[in-house]
Amino acid sequence: MAMTQQSTSLRFFWLGLAALMVTFHLGLVFWGLVPNLVSRPLHLAFVLPWVFVFAAKTRGELVSGLVLSMLGVSAAIWIALNHDMLGDQYGFLEGNFQIGVAVVLLVCVIEAARRAIGWPLPLVAISALAYALFGSAIPGEFGHSGTPLRSFLGTMTIAEGGIWGSLTAVSVGIVSIFVIFGAVLNAGEAGQGFMNVAAAAAGRLKGGAAKVSVISSALFGSISGSASANVASTGALTLPAMTKLGYPKRLAAAVEAVASSGGQIMPPLMGAGAFVMVELTGVPYIGIMAAAVLPAILYFFAVWVGINAYASRFDLRGIEASEQPSARDVLITSAFFLVPFSVLLWGMFSGGYTPQYAACLAILAGAVLLLFNRKARFDPGQIAERVTSALMNAARQIAMIASIIFCASIIIGVLSITGLGVKITSLILTGSGGLLWPSLLLTALACLVLGMEVPTTAAYVICVSVAGPALIQQGLEPLQAHLFVFWFALLSTITPPVCGAVFIAAGMIGENWIKVALTAMALGVGLYVIPLGMIANPDILKVAETPLAALTAFLRMAVGLAVLSYGLIALEKIAAKIAVGLIGLAIVMSGILI
């Protein structure tokens, strides 16, 4: 009895903390400005308990997590309470107590990232800190003149740089809001609405179950922005449907992994990366959406062509009419995502609101829809379950993404303070001989390698911080350079040896992950080619400015991708695959010659 009461008390504690966390972030948008050295430290204070305590898997992790959580939360709240005093110190620490606060914050941020996503990103952050502190001993160009300890630690922890910098601002004010939006939609009938719309649109076509996966993953991914979350959510429905119809397991898993990976490049939300891009480029969110939409459509078009090629090889049939959702079900369930999406788009395009304010309005619309199920019934038990799911999922996802962003902020801070970013940019320019395409190749390789070890957003932030200036110096528009880096940072979801979306899909269906990865790379060939096409055909990113030129570039790239994708999959002889593949690639890249 005592254990049950304790468990219930803990459940209510976490639910209350989640509700407070969600209210805090919505309140920042609805109720006015809060000083940055208040809102950003409080953001960290909310995040740490979820990473250190709630997610603890062993007793050792729980005990150490409680200690770290108390220390980190106390340090963050102390920063918030003393923001006026600290603002007058201009990033210079006074006394051993403040040094202790700074060390606690950095340790907690790095350990939170390690517990959330593993060692790779924290190791990069630790290396960056070591370089800042001891890089003056490095001879030659890559050394620096030294950074006084109090000044360096202060810049990282009590000024609006370092862990409280612009990336954290994006996490607090934008990413968190859209994570809440996604959690509210996922808690209700929106997910089933996505599946029903996809099934009604493509279920009866040849290879219909695979095409349902593509459409539903594109729709779901537009709110989740996470390939892994997408696979786990839509894959639970699409993978059994494909295997039931006799699809090869490797193909079914590959379709889900490739389709789910596209969620991070599909407007309107595109996950955390798009909001970080807003901050780094200064381009309004609507401008990034407009630039990203045609390449995203091309990606899913290439996947669709690949599915058609596989359907011809394996005689893949569609979903039986008896298993299709009724028109009534499609109409009712689609409203559960169409209404919030309509409010979001109205707010951004017609209402003239900021993306985060429009998202808050959409959250309210989605919250109202949680009160009803697809039978239009008011079920108190179901409502309580949905609200709990929305709050808990929002809190966990905010904590995970914030842990990544706080840790990446350490790296960006060191690059700025020491000038290392400028030196790496210079190295890229020298190594490429000042030529654009060799620079793009070096950048793509860096994105692929780094993306294999850290999440897409973190890989994008780090790569674009060092390679972006080099690409821009060689003539690329800032948004063009950022989208190129972002797409290549996404490669790791399907490219061995570390391919998260493939691992999850292969595990869910019980297939060898290497077979799944090879099939996924053929289906997802657009992920490798379209970023190059964006450089060769820059008009495709300018649909809002020059729509005719953008559509011309779109059609040219679509033809090339269709040839390339069909040739890779439908043809059996290696020589034929290579020949047709080169023709398709040449068409995609033909914009260089025009």
C-alpha positions as CSV (number, residue, x, y, z in Angstrom):
1,M,0.0,0.0,0.0
2,A,2.8,2.4,0.9
3,M,4.7,1.6,-2.3
4,T,1.5,2.3,-4.3
5,Q,1.0,5.6,-2.6
6,Q,4.7,6.5,-3.2
7,S,4.4,5.6,-6.9
8,T,1.3,7.6,-7.2
9,S,2.9,10.6,-5.5
10,L,5.9,10.4,-7.8
11,R,3.6,10.2,-10.8
12,F,1.8,13.3,-9.8
13,F,5.1,15.1,-9.0
14,W,6.4,14.5,-12.5
15,L,3.0,15.4,-14.1
16,G,2.9,18.6,-12.1
17,L,6.5,19.5,-13.1
18,A,5.7,18.8,-16.7
19,A,2.6,21.0,-16.5
20,L,4.7,23.8,-14.9
21,M,7.4,23.4,-17.6
22,V,4.8,23.6,-20.4
23,T,3.1,26.6,-18.7
24,F,6.5,28.4,-18.3
25,H,7.3,28.1,-22.0
26,L,3.9,29.1,-23.2
27,G,3.9,32.0,-20.7
28,L,7.1,33.3,-22.2
29,V,5.3,33.8,-25.5
30,F,1.9,34.9,-24.2
31,W,2.8,37.2,-21.3
32,G,5.7,39.4,-22.4
33,L,9.4,39.7,-22.3
34,V,11.6,38.2,-19.6
35,P,15.3,39.0,-19.3
36,N,17.5,36.4,-21.2
37,L,19.5,35.7,-18.1
38,V,16.3,34.7,-16.4
39,S,14.4,32.7,-19.0
40,R,17.4,30.7,-20.3
41,P,18.7,29.6,-16.9
42,L,15.1,28.7,-15.8
43,H,14.9,26.7,-19.0
44,L,17.9,24.7,-17.9
45,A,16.5,24.3,-14.4
46,F,13.4,22.7,-15.8
47,V,15.4,20.4,-18.1
48,L,17.9,18.9,-15.7
49,P,15.5,16.8,-13.5
50,W,14.1,15.1,-16.5
51,V,17.5,14.1,-17.8
52,F,19.2,13.3,-14.5
53,V,16.3,11.8,-12.4
54,F,13.3,10.8,-14.5
55,A,15.5,9.1,-17.1
56,A,17.7,7.3,-14.6
57,K,18.0,3.6,-15.3
58,T,20.0,2.3,-12.4
59,R,20.3,3.2,-8.7
60,G,23.7,4.7,-9.3
61,E,22.4,7.0,-12.1
62,L,19.5,8.0,-9.8
63,V,21.7,8.9,-6.8
64,S,24.2,10.8,-8.9
65,G,21.4,12.3,-10.9
66,L,19.7,13.7,-7.8
67,V,23.0,15.3,-6.7
68,L,23.7,16.8,-10.1
69,S,20.1,17.9,-10.6
70,M,20.1,19.7,-7.2
71,L,23.4,21.4,-7.9
72,G,22.6,22.3,-11.5
73,V,19.1,23.6,-10.7
74,S,20.4,25.6,-7.8
75,A,23.2,27.2,-10.0
76,A,20.7,28.0,-12.8
77,I,18.2,29.6,-10.4
78,W,21.1,31.6,-8.7
79,I,22.0,33.0,-12.2
80,A,18.3,33.9,-12.8
81,L,17.9,35.6,-9.4
82,N,21.2,37.6,-9.7
83,H,20.9,38.5,-13.4
84,D,21.1,42.3,-12.7
85,M,24.3,42.0,-10.7
86,L,25.9,39.5,-13.3
87,G,25.0,41.8,-16.2
88,D,27.2,44.5,-14.6
89,Q,30.2,42.1,-14.5
90,Y,30.4,41.9,-18.3
91,G,31.3,38.2,-18.3
92,F,34.0,38.3,-15.6
93,L,33.6,36.1,-12.5
94,E,34.2,37.5,-9.1
95,G,35.2,35.2,-6.3
96,N,35.6,31.4,-5.9
97,F,31.8,30.9,-5.4
98,Q,31.0,32.2,-8.9
99,I,33.8,30.0,-10.3
100,G,32.2,27.1,-8.6
101,V,28.8,28.0,-10.0
102,A,30.3,28.2,-13.5
103,V,32.0,24.8,-13.1
104,V,28.8,23.2,-11.9
105,L,26.8,24.5,-14.8
106,L,29.4,23.3,-17.4
107,V,29.6,19.9,-15.8
108,C,25.9,19.5,-15.6
109,V,25.4,20.6,-19.2
110,I,28.0,18.1,-20.5
111,E,26.7,15.2,-18.3
112,A,23.1,15.9,-19.3
113,A,24.0,15.6,-23.0
114,R,25.9,12.4,-22.3
115,R,23.0,10.8,-20.5
116,A,20.6,12.0,-23.2
117,I,22.5,11.0,-26.4
118,G,25.8,9.3,-25.4
119,W,29.4,10.3,-25.4
120,P,30.3,11.7,-28.9
121,L,28.9,15.3,-28.5
122,P,30.1,15.7,-24.9
123,L,33.6,14.5,-25.9
124,V,33.7,17.2,-28.6
125,A,32.5,19.8,-25.9
126,I,35.2,18.6,-23.5
127,S,37.8,18.8,-26.2
128,A,36.7,22.4,-27.0
129,L,37.0,23.4,-23.4
130,A,40.4,21.8,-23.2
131,Y,41.5,23.8,-26.3
132,A,40.2,27.0,-24.8
133,L,42.1,26.5,-21.5
134,F,45.3,25.0,-22.9
135,G,45.4,25.9,-26.6
136,S,47.9,28.7,-25.9
137,A,50.5,26.0,-25.6
138,I,49.9,24.8,-29.1
139,P,52.5,26.2,-31.5
140,G,51.7,27.5,-34.9
141,E,48.5,28.7,-36.5
142,F,46.1,26.6,-34.4
143,G,47.3,27.9,-31.1
144,H,45.7,31.0,-29.5
145,S,46.9,33.8,-27.3
146,G,45.3,32.4,-24.1
147,T,42.0,33.1,-22.3
148,P,42.0,34.1,-18.6
149,L,40.1,31.5,-16.6
150,R,37.6,34.0,-14.9
151,S,36.9,35.8,-18.1
152,F,36.5,32.5,-20.1
153,L,34.2,30.8,-17.6
154,G,32.3,34.0,-17.1
155,T,31.7,34.4,-20.8
156,M,30.4,30.8,-21.0
157,T,28.1,31.0,-17.9
158,I,27.1,34.5,-16.8
159,A,27.0,36.4,-20.1
160,E,24.7,36.0,-23.1
161,G,27.2,33.8,-24.9
162,G,28.3,30.3,-24.1
163,I,25.5,28.2,-22.7
164,W,23.1,31.2,-22.6
165,G,23.7,32.1,-26.2
166,S,21.6,32.4,-29.3
167,L,21.1,28.6,-29.7
168,T,19.6,28.4,-26.2
169,A,17.3,31.3,-27.1
170,V,16.0,29.2,-30.0
171,S,15.5,26.2,-27.6
172,V,13.6,28.3,-25.1
173,G,11.4,30.4,-27.4
174,I,10.8,28.3,-30.5
175,V,11.8,24.7,-30.3
176,S,10.1,24.1,-27.0
177,I,6.8,25.6,-28.3
178,F,6.8,23.4,-31.4
179,V,7.7,20.3,-29.4
180,I,4.6,21.0,-27.2
181,F,2.6,21.4,-30.4
182,G,3.7,18.0,-31.6
183,A,3.1,16.4,-28.3
184,V,-0.5,17.7,-28.2
185,L,-1.2,16.5,-31.7
186,N,0.3,13.1,-31.0
187,A,-1.7,12.6,-27.8
188,G,-5.0,12.8,-29.7
189,E,-6.3,11.4,-33.0
190,A,-3.9,13.3,-35.3
191,G,-1.6,10.3,-35.8
192,Q,-4.5,8.1,-36.9
193,G,-5.7,10.9,-39.1
194,F,-2.3,10.9,-40.8
195,M,-2.6,7.2,-41.4
196,N,-6.1,7.4,-42.7
197,V,-5.4,10.2,-45.1
198,A,-2.3,8.3,-46.4
199,A,-4.3,5.0,-46.8
200,A,-7.1,6.8,-48.6
201,A,-4.7,8.6,-50.9
202,A,-2.3,5.7,-51.8
203,G,-3.5,2.5,-50.2
204,R,-5.0,0.9,-53.4
205,L,-2.0,1.7,-55.6
206,K,0.6,-0.8,-56.6
207,G,3.0,-0.9,-53.6
208,G,0.3,0.9,-51.7
209,A,1.4,-0.1,-48.2
210,A,4.8,1.3,-48.8
211,K,3.3,4.5,-50.3
212,V,1.1,4.8,-47.2
213,S,4.3,4.7,-45.2
214,V,5.8,7.5,-47.3
215,I,2.8,9.8,-47.0
216,S,2.1,9.2,-43.3
217,S,5.7,9.6,-42.4
218,A,5.9,12.9,-44.4
219,L,2.8,14.1,-42.5
220,F,3.9,12.8,-39.1
221,G,7.5,13.9,-39.6
222,S,6.3,17.5,-40.2
223,I,5.4,17.7,-36.5
224,S,7.9,15.3,-35.0
225,G,11.1,16.4,-36.8
226,S,12.8,13.2,-35.5
227,A,13.5,10.2,-37.7
228,S,13.7,7.9,-34.8
229,A,10.4,9.1,-33.3
230,N,8.8,8.9,-36.7
231,V,9.9,5.2,-37.3
232,A,8.7,4.2,-33.8
233,S,5.3,5.9,-34.3
234,T,4.3,5.3,-37.9
235,G,6.3,2.1,-38.2
236,A,4.2,0.4,-35.6
237,L,1.3,0.5,-38.1
238,T,3.0,0.5,-41.5
239,L,5.6,-2.3,-40.9
240,P,3.0,-5.0,-40.0
241,A,0.8,-3.8,-42.9
242,M,3.7,-4.3,-45.4
243,T,4.8,-7.7,-44.1
244,K,1.2,-8.9,-44.1
245,L,1.0,-8.1,-47.8
246,G,4.2,-10.1,-48.5
247,Y,6.7,-7.2,-48.8
248,P,10.4,-8.3,-48.2
249,K,11.4,-7.4,-44.7
250,R,14.4,-5.5,-45.8
251,L,12.3,-3.4,-48.2
252,A,9.6,-2.7,-45.6
253,A,12.1,-1.5,-43.0
254,A,14.0,0.5,-45.6
255,V,10.8,2.3,-46.8
256,E,9.9,3.2,-43.2
257,A,13.5,4.4,-42.4
258,V,13.8,6.5,-45.6
259,A,10.3,8.0,-45.3
260,S,10.8,8.8,-41.7
261,S,14.1,10.5,-42.3
262,G,12.3,13.0,-44.6
263,G,10.4,14.4,-41.7
264,Q,13.3,16.6,-40.7
265,I,13.3,18.3,-44.1
266,M,9.6,18.5,-44.7
267,P,7.9,21.9,-43.9
268,P,6.0,23.3,-42.1
269,L,8.0,22.3,-38.9
270,M,11.2,20.4,-39.9
271,G,12.2,19.7,-36.3
272,A,14.6,21.8,-34.3
273,G,17.0,22.4,-37.1
274,A,14.8,24.9,-39.0
275,F,14.5,27.1,-35.9
276,V,18.2,27.0,-35.3
277,M,18.6,28.0,-39.0
278,V,16.4,31.0,-38.4
279,E,18.8,32.2,-35.7
280,L,22.0,31.5,-37.6
281,T,21.0,32.9,-40.9
282,G,18.6,35.7,-39.9
283,V,16.2,34.5,-42.6
284,P,12.5,34.5,-41.3
285,Y,11.0,31.1,-40.6
286,I,8.5,31.5,-43.5
287,G,11.4,32.1,-45.8
288,I,13.1,28.9,-44.7
289,M,9.9,27.0,-45.2
290,A,9.5,28.4,-48.7
291,A,13.1,27.5,-49.6
292,A,12.8,24.0,-48.2
293,V,9.5,22.9,-49.7
294,L,10.5,22.0,-53.3
295,P,13.6,20.0,-52.3
296,A,11.6,18.1,-49.7
297,I,8.9,17.2,-52.3
298,L,11.7,16.0,-54.6
299,Y,13.0,13.8,-51.9
300,F,9.7,12.1,-51.4
301,F,9.2,11.9,-55.2
302,A,12.5,10.0,-55.5
303,V,11.4,7.6,-52.8
304,W,8.0,7.1,-54.6
305,V,9.8,6.3,-57.9
306,G,12.0,3.8,-56.0
307,I,8.9,2.1,-54.5
308,N,7.4,1.8,-58.0
309,A,10.6,0.2,-59.2
310,Y,10.6,-2.3,-56.3
311,A,6.8,-2.9,-56.8
312,S,7.6,-4.0,-60.4
313,R,10.3,-6.4,-59.2
314,F,8.4,-8.0,-56.4
315,D,4.9,-7.6,-57.6
316,L,3.8,-5.6,-54.5
317,R,0.1,-5.2,-54.2
318,G,-1.9,-2.5,-52.6
319,I,-4.1,-2.6,-49.5
320,E,-7.4,-4.5,-50.0
321,A,-10.5,-2.2,-50.3
322,S,-12.0,-4.0,-47.2
323,E,-9.1,-2.8,-45.1
324,Q,-9.3,0.8,-46.3
325,P,-10.6,3.4,-43.8
326,S,-14.1,4.6,-44.6
327,A,-14.6,8.1,-46.0
328,R,-16.3,9.1,-42.8
329,D,-13.3,8.0,-40.7
330,V,-10.9,9.8,-43.0
331,L,-12.9,13.0,-42.8
332,I,-13.3,13.0,-39.0
333,T,-9.8,11.9,-38.1
334,S,-8.1,14.3,-40.5
335,A,-9.8,17.2,-38.7
336,F,-7.7,16.4,-35.7
337,F,-4.6,17.6,-37.5
338,L,-6.1,19.9,-40.1
339,V,-7.6,22.2,-37.6
340,P,-4.4,22.9,-35.6
341,F,-2.4,23.1,-38.8
342,S,-4.8,25.6,-40.3
343,V,-4.6,27.7,-37.1
344,L,-0.8,27.6,-37.3
345,L,-0.6,28.5,-41.0
346,W,-3.3,31.2,-40.6
347,G,-1.4,32.7,-37.7
348,M,1.9,32.8,-39.6
349,F,0.7,33.9,-43.0
350,S,-2.6,35.8,-42.5
351,G,-2.5,36.8,-38.8
352,G,1.0,38.3,-39.0
353,Y,2.0,36.6,-35.8
354,T,5.5,35.2,-35.0
355,P,5.8,31.4,-35.6
356,Q,6.0,30.7,-31.9
357,Y,2.8,32.8,-31.2
358,A,1.0,31.1,-34.0
359,A,2.1,27.7,-32.7
360,C,0.7,28.6,-29.2
361,L,-2.7,29.4,-30.8
362,A,-2.4,26.0,-32.6
363,I,-1.6,24.3,-29.3
364,L,-4.8,25.7,-27.8
365,A,-6.8,24.4,-30.8
366,G,-5.2,21.0,-30.4
367,A,-5.8,21.0,-26.7
368,V,-9.5,21.6,-27.3
369,L,-9.6,18.6,-29.7
370,L,-8.1,16.4,-27.0
371,L,-11.5,16.6,-25.3
372,F,-13.1,14.6,-28.2
373,N,-12.4,11.2,-29.8
374,R,-13.2,10.1,-33.4
375,K,-16.7,9.2,-32.3
376,A,-17.2,12.7,-31.0
377,R,-17.7,11.4,-27.5
378,F,-16.6,13.2,-24.3
379,D,-14.7,10.5,-22.3
380,P,-13.2,11.9,-19.0
381,G,-10.8,9.0,-18.5
382,Q,-9.5,9.2,-22.1
383,I,-9.1,13.0,-21.8
384,A,-7.0,12.6,-18.6
385,E,-4.9,10.0,-20.3
386,R,-4.3,12.2,-23.4
387,V,-3.5,15.3,-21.3
388,T,-1.0,13.3,-19.3
389,S,0.6,11.9,-22.5
390,A,0.9,15.4,-24.0
391,L,2.5,16.9,-20.9
392,M,4.9,14.1,-20.2
393,N,6.0,13.6,-23.8
394,A,6.5,17.4,-24.2
395,A,8.6,17.6,-21.1
396,R,10.8,14.6,-22.1
397,Q,11.3,15.8,-25.6
398,I,12.1,19.4,-24.6
399,A,14.7,18.1,-22.1
400,M,16.3,15.9,-24.7
401,I,16.6,18.6,-27.4
402,A,17.7,21.2,-24.9
403,S,20.4,18.9,-23.6
404,I,21.8,18.7,-27.1
405,I,21.5,22.5,-27.7
406,F,23.2,23.5,-24.4
407,C,26.1,21.2,-25.1
408,A,26.5,22.4,-28.7
409,S,26.4,25.9,-27.3
410,I,29.6,25.2,-25.4
411,I,31.3,24.3,-28.7
412,I,30.0,27.3,-30.5
413,G,31.1,29.5,-27.6
414,V,34.7,28.2,-27.7
415,L,34.9,28.6,-31.5
416,S,33.9,32.2,-31.1
417,I,36.1,33.0,-28.1
418,T,39.3,31.4,-29.3
419,G,38.9,32.2,-33.0
420,L,39.1,28.5,-33.8
421,G,36.1,28.7,-36.2
422,V,37.9,31.2,-38.4
423,K,41.0,29.0,-38.5
424,I,39.1,25.9,-39.5
425,T,37.3,28.0,-42.2
426,S,40.7,29.1,-43.5
427,L,41.9,25.5,-43.5
428,I,38.9,24.4,-45.6
429,L,39.5,27.3,-48.1
430,T,43.2,26.4,-48.3
431,G,42.6,22.6,-48.6
432,S,40.1,23.1,-51.4
433,G,42.3,25.4,-53.3
434,G,39.7,28.1,-53.1
435,L,37.3,26.1,-55.3
436,L,33.7,25.6,-54.4
437,W,33.1,22.0,-55.3
438,P,36.1,20.6,-53.4
439,S,34.9,22.7,-50.4
440,L,31.5,21.2,-50.7
441,L,33.0,17.7,-50.8
442,L,35.0,18.4,-47.6
443,T,32.0,19.8,-45.9
444,A,29.8,16.9,-46.9
445,L,32.3,14.4,-45.6
446,A,32.6,16.3,-42.3
447,C,28.8,16.3,-42.0
448,L,28.5,12.6,-42.7
449,V,31.2,11.6,-40.2
450,L,30.0,13.9,-37.5
451,G,26.3,13.1,-38.1
452,M,27.1,9.4,-37.5
453,E,27.8,10.2,-33.9
454,V,25.6,13.1,-32.9
455,P,21.9,14.0,-33.7
456,T,21.2,15.9,-36.9
457,T,20.7,19.3,-35.2
458,A,24.0,19.2,-33.3
459,A,25.9,18.0,-36.4
460,Y,24.4,20.8,-38.5
461,V,25.2,23.4,-35.9
462,I,28.8,22.4,-35.5
463,C,29.5,21.8,-39.2
464,V,27.8,25.0,-40.4
465,S,29.7,27.1,-37.7
466,V,33.1,26.1,-39.2
467,A,32.3,25.3,-42.9
468,G,29.4,27.7,-43.5
469,P,31.6,30.8,-43.6
470,A,33.9,29.1,-46.1
471,L,31.0,28.2,-48.4
472,I,29.6,31.7,-48.2
473,Q,33.0,33.2,-49.0
474,Q,33.0,31.2,-52.2
475,G,29.8,32.6,-53.4
476,L,26.9,30.6,-51.9
477,E,23.9,32.4,-50.4
478,P,23.8,31.9,-46.6
479,L,20.5,29.9,-46.8
480,Q,21.9,27.8,-49.6
481,A,25.0,26.9,-47.6
482,H,22.9,26.2,-44.5
483,L,20.5,23.9,-46.3
484,F,23.3,22.0,-47.9
485,V,25.0,21.4,-44.6
486,F,21.6,20.4,-42.9
487,W,20.8,17.9,-45.6
488,F,24.1,16.2,-45.4
489,A,23.9,16.2,-41.6
490,L,20.8,14.1,-42.1
491,L,22.6,11.3,-44.0
492,S,23.5,9.5,-40.9
493,T,19.9,8.3,-40.4
494,I,20.3,5.8,-43.2
495,T,24.0,5.6,-43.9
496,P,26.2,2.9,-42.2
497,P,27.9,2.4,-39.9
498,V,25.7,4.4,-37.5
499,C,22.2,4.8,-39.0
500,G,19.6,5.3,-36.3
501,A,16.4,5.1,-38.3
502,V,17.6,1.9,-40.0
503,F,18.5,0.3,-36.7
504,I,15.1,1.0,-35.2
505,A,13.2,-0.1,-38.3
506,A,15.3,-3.3,-38.7
507,G,14.8,-4.1,-35.0
508,M,11.1,-3.6,-35.2
509,I,10.7,-6.0,-38.1
510,G,13.5,-8.5,-37.2
511,E,15.7,-8.1,-40.2
512,N,19.5,-7.7,-40.7
513,W,20.3,-4.0,-40.4
514,I,23.0,-4.1,-43.1
515,K,20.5,-5.4,-45.7
516,V,18.0,-2.7,-44.6
517,A,20.7,0.0,-44.8
518,L,21.7,-1.0,-48.4
519,T,18.1,-0.9,-49.5
520,A,17.5,2.4,-47.7
521,M,20.5,4.0,-49.4
522,A,19.1,3.1,-52.8
523,L,15.6,4.3,-52.0
524,G,16.9,7.4,-50.3
525,V,19.4,8.4,-53.1
526,G,17.8,11.8,-53.2
527,L,19.3,12.5,-49.8
528,Y,22.7,12.3,-51.3
529,V,22.0,14.0,-54.6
530,I,19.4,16.8,-53.9
531,P,21.9,18.9,-51.8
532,L,24.2,19.0,-54.8
533,G,21.3,19.8,-57.0
534,M,20.5,22.8,-54.7
535,I,24.0,24.2,-55.4
536,A,23.8,23.5,-59.2
537,N,20.2,24.8,-59.4
538,P,19.9,27.6,-56.8
539,D,16.6,28.8,-58.3
540,I,14.9,25.8,-56.6
541,L,15.3,27.6,-53.3
542,K,13.6,30.8,-54.6
543,V,10.0,29.7,-55.2
544,A,8.7,32.8,-53.2
545,E,10.8,35.2,-55.4
546,T,11.0,33.6,-58.8
547,P,8.4,30.8,-58.9
548,L,8.7,30.1,-62.7
549,A,12.5,29.6,-62.5
550,A,12.1,27.5,-59.3
551,L,9.5,25.2,-60.9
552,T,11.8,24.9,-64.0
553,A,14.7,23.8,-61.8
554,F,12.3,21.5,-59.8
555,L,11.1,19.7,-63.0
556,R,14.7,19.3,-64.3
557,M,15.8,17.8,-61.0
558,A,12.7,15.6,-60.8
559,V,13.5,14.1,-64.2
560,G,17.1,13.4,-63.2
561,L,16.1,11.9,-59.9
562,A,13.5,9.6,-61.5
563,V,16.1,8.3,-64.0
564,L,18.7,7.9,-61.2
565,S,16.3,6.2,-58.7
566,Y,14.7,3.9,-61.3
567,G,18.0,2.9,-62.7
568,L,19.6,2.0,-59.4
569,I,16.7,-0.2,-58.4
570,A,15.0,-1.6,-61.5
571,L,18.1,-2.5,-63.5
572,E,20.0,-5.7,-62.6
573,K,23.4,-5.3,-64.3
574,I,25.9,-3.2,-62.5
575,A,27.2,-1.5,-65.7
576,A,23.6,-0.5,-66.6
577,K,23.0,0.9,-63.1
578,I,26.2,3.0,-63.3
579,A,25.4,4.3,-66.8
580,V,21.8,5.2,-66.0
581,G,22.8,6.6,-62.6
582,L,25.4,8.9,-64.2
583,I,22.8,10.1,-66.7
584,G,20.3,10.9,-63.9
585,L,23.0,12.7,-61.9
586,A,24.0,14.7,-65.0
587,I,20.4,15.9,-65.4
588,V,20.2,16.9,-61.8
589,M,23.4,18.8,-62.0
590,S,22.7,20.3,-65.4
591,G,21.8,23.7,-63.9
592,I,25.6,24.4,-63.7
593,L,25.7,24.6,-67.5
594,I,22.6,26.8,-67.9
